[in-house]
Amino acid sequence: MNASKTVTLTEEQISEKALAHVLPISVFMVLLVVISFLEYFGFVVYNEDIYPWYRYAPEQWVYPLQTIICLILIKKYWSKFEIGLLKGFKFSIIMGVVGISIWVLPGHLFGVMEMDEGWWKYFGFTDRKEGFNPSDFLGSNESFYWLVVIFRFLRMVLVVSIIEEVFWRGFLMRYILDRDGNYWNQPFGKFSLRSYIIVTFLFMFIHAPSDYVGAFIYGSITYYVAVKTKSLFACIVMHAVANLLLGCYVLKTGNFGYW
């Protein structure tokens, strides 16, 4: 939306536009807890000697399903996102590199320096080996291994980058500025201390406690990119670059706890 142009929307149009920005990330988050839900009701049983793969390795079908559904929603609502022009392309790439480097540095140092667990884990200094490892399920089947890896990168680099930035920066930053009016007339990237605190801290709290510091710094950098470039596209590019590098780092180091 052109920041200099005021657009009159009906209450229904405002709600429809909000739904387009909120629904994809809501569906994504709901599907994240599906495995815990299935575990609670006894569907998931971690015994590969007795049960079929879809019961002892549910993430192998939940994550691809999550990716496909969210891609469908992104395609459905793309025209309502108002991605805009890409401004500050090199700047957004640099910020993506800086942001993800700061995020993974404590965990990397923990492993390299062979540190012990302690209170410093709340600053990211903790073991990152435990996590989604395709080899645990697929073993030596190289074709299926790379298929799973490709889906994982598609999820991280494309789906997560779009749905999170569309929600955090595209919707919530504006909503906080004018909750009772047509917040879509708020220009993208308009600075507000209130929106910075709320958006950044909420982004931080959806992550694990050991990631709080990294998420806070990364969220602050992304907020800065939004304010400086006035471009949702730039925020998506930054997020995509960061997640691409994170995925490559995980495959290289085996620190699967990061994804």
URGIVEN-V952778 format. One record per backbone hydrogen bond with DSSP energy under -1.0 kcal/mol. CO is the residue of the C=O (numbers start at 1). NH is the residue of the N-H. If there is no record, write none. Layout:
co nh
CO NH
CO NH
This chain:
co nh
2 5
10 14
11 15
12 16
13 17
14 18
15 19
16 20
17 21
18 22
19 23
22 26
23 27
24 28
25 29
26 30
27 31
33 37
34 38
35 39
36 40
37 41
38 43
39 42
45 47
47 50
47 51
52 55
52 56
53 57
55 45
57 60
58 61
58 62
59 63
61 65
62 66
63 67
64 68
65 69
66 70
67 71
68 72
69 73
70 74
71 75
72 76
73 77
77 80
78 81
83 233
88 92
89 93
90 94
91 95
92 96
93 97
94 98
95 99
96 100
97 101
98 102
99 103
100 104
101 105
104 108
105 109
106 110
107 111
108 112
109 113
110 115
118 121
119 122
120 123
120 125
121 124
124 126
128 257
133 136
134 137
134 138
135 139
138 141
140 142
141 145
142 146
143 147
144 148
145 149
146 150
147 151
148 152
149 153
150 154
151 155
152 156
153 157
154 158
154 159
155 160
158 162
159 163
160 164
161 165
162 166
163 167
164 168
165 169
165 170
167 172
168 173
171 175
172 176
174 178
181 183
182 185
183 186
187 190
192 196
193 197
194 198
195 199
196 200
197 201
198 202
199 203
200 204
201 205
202 206
204 207
208 211
209 212
211 215
212 216
213 217
214 218
215 219
216 220
217 221
218 222
219 223
220 224
221 225
222 226
223 227
224 228
225 229
226 230
231 235
232 236
233 237
234 238
235 239
236 240
237 241
238 242
239 243
240 244
241 245
242 246
243 247
244 248
245 249
246 250
247 251
248 252
249 253
250 254
254 256
255 258
256 259
